Amino acid sequence: MYRRKYKGIMILSLCILVTLSCERERINPLDPENPNSDAVVLPPPTGLKAIPDYGTVILTWDAVTDAVRYQIYRDDEQITTNETTNYEDTGLTPGQEYKYQVASVHSSGLGGHKSDPVYATPIKGARVKYSK
């Protein structure tokens, strides 16, 4: 009898907690749903290109209005941030395919959605430099 009564109280308490948490005020300044937030989720960059080179991949993309920097992802892991619309990823294994995506970052620090992925395979061999 006590077990059923206790279980009913727990379920009722859980329902009240869920209801109250849904009604809570949004106070996180980076939460775009916060009415006092200046956070804006920017669209992903377009025009992402990955140009393979000897042991490197050169990335370029179109600028996004209001973006202060860009998050660069290789194989779904962020590898760096950059303030320009290009990046050279070095020290890669030639012959191995890599997946790249880029996300815009707003001045509030809120990162946007990732771009469509592009793939590149660094070239095998060594770059030959000619001199006169």
KAZI-V381848 format. One record per backbone hydrogen bond with DSSP energy under -0.5 kcal/mol. CO is the residue of the C=O (numbers start at 1). NH is the residue of the N-H. E is the energy in kcal/mol with one decimal. If there is no record, write none. Layout:
co:CO nh:NH e:E
co:CO nh:NH e:E
//
This chain:
co:1 nh:5 e:-2.0
co:2 nh:6 e:-2.8
co:3 nh:7 e:-2.3
co:4 nh:8 e:-2.2
co:5 nh:9 e:-2.0
co:6 nh:10 e:-2.2
co:7 nh:11 e:-2.2
co:8 nh:12 e:-2.2
co:9 nh:13 e:-2.7
co:10 nh:14 e:-2.4
co:11 nh:15 e:-2.2
co:12 nh:16 e:-2.1
co:13 nh:17 e:-2.4
co:14 nh:18 e:-2.5
co:15 nh:19 e:-2.2
co:16 nh:20 e:-2.6
co:17 nh:21 e:-2.4
co:18 nh:22 e:-1.7
co:19 nh:23 e:-1.1
co:21 nh:24 e:-0.6
co:25 nh:27 e:-0.7
co:28 nh:31 e:-1.6
co:29 nh:39 e:-0.6
co:30 nh:32 e:-0.7
co:31 nh:34 e:-2.2
co:34 nh:37 e:-2.0
co:40 nh:42 e:-0.8
co:42 nh:113 e:-1.1
co:46 nh:62 e:-2.8
co:49 nh:51 e:-0.5
co:49 nh:60 e:-1.9
co:50 nh:52 e:-0.6
co:51 nh:58 e:-2.8
co:53 nh:55 e:-1.0
co:53 nh:123 e:-2.5
co:55 nh:92 e:-2.5
co:56 nh:53 e:-2.7
co:57 nh:59 e:-0.6
co:57 nh:89 e:-3.0
co:58 nh:51 e:-3.1
co:59 nh:87 e:-2.2
co:60 nh:49 e:-2.8
co:64 nh:67 e:-2.0
co:66 nh:107 e:-0.5
co:69 nh:105 e:-2.2
co:70 nh:82 e:-2.3
co:71 nh:103 e:-2.3
co:72 nh:79 e:-3.0
co:72 nh:80 e:-1.2
co:73 nh:101 e:-1.8
co:74 nh:77 e:-1.6
co:77 nh:74 e:-2.6
co:80 nh:72 e:-2.8
co:82 nh:70 e:-2.7
co:85 nh:61 e:-1.8
co:87 nh:59 e:-3.6
co:87 nh:89 e:-0.6
co:88 nh:90 e:-0.7
co:89 nh:57 e:-2.0
co:92 nh:94 e:-0.6
co:93 nh:96 e:-1.8
co:96 nh:122 e:-0.8
co:98 nh:120 e:-2.2
co:99 nh:75 e:-3.2
co:100 nh:118 e:-2.0
co:101 nh:73 e:-3.1
co:102 nh:115 e:-1.8
co:103 nh:71 e:-2.9
co:104 nh:112 e:-3.2
co:105 nh:68 e:-2.7
co:105 nh:69 e:-1.0
co:106 nh:109 e:-2.3
co:109 nh:111 e:-0.5
co:110 nh:106 e:-2.3
co:113 nh:104 e:-0.6
co:118 nh:100 e:-3.0
co:120 nh:98 e:-2.9
co:122 nh:95 e:-2.5
co:123 nh:55 e:-0.9
co:127 nh:129 e:-0.5
co:128 nh:130 e:-0.5
//
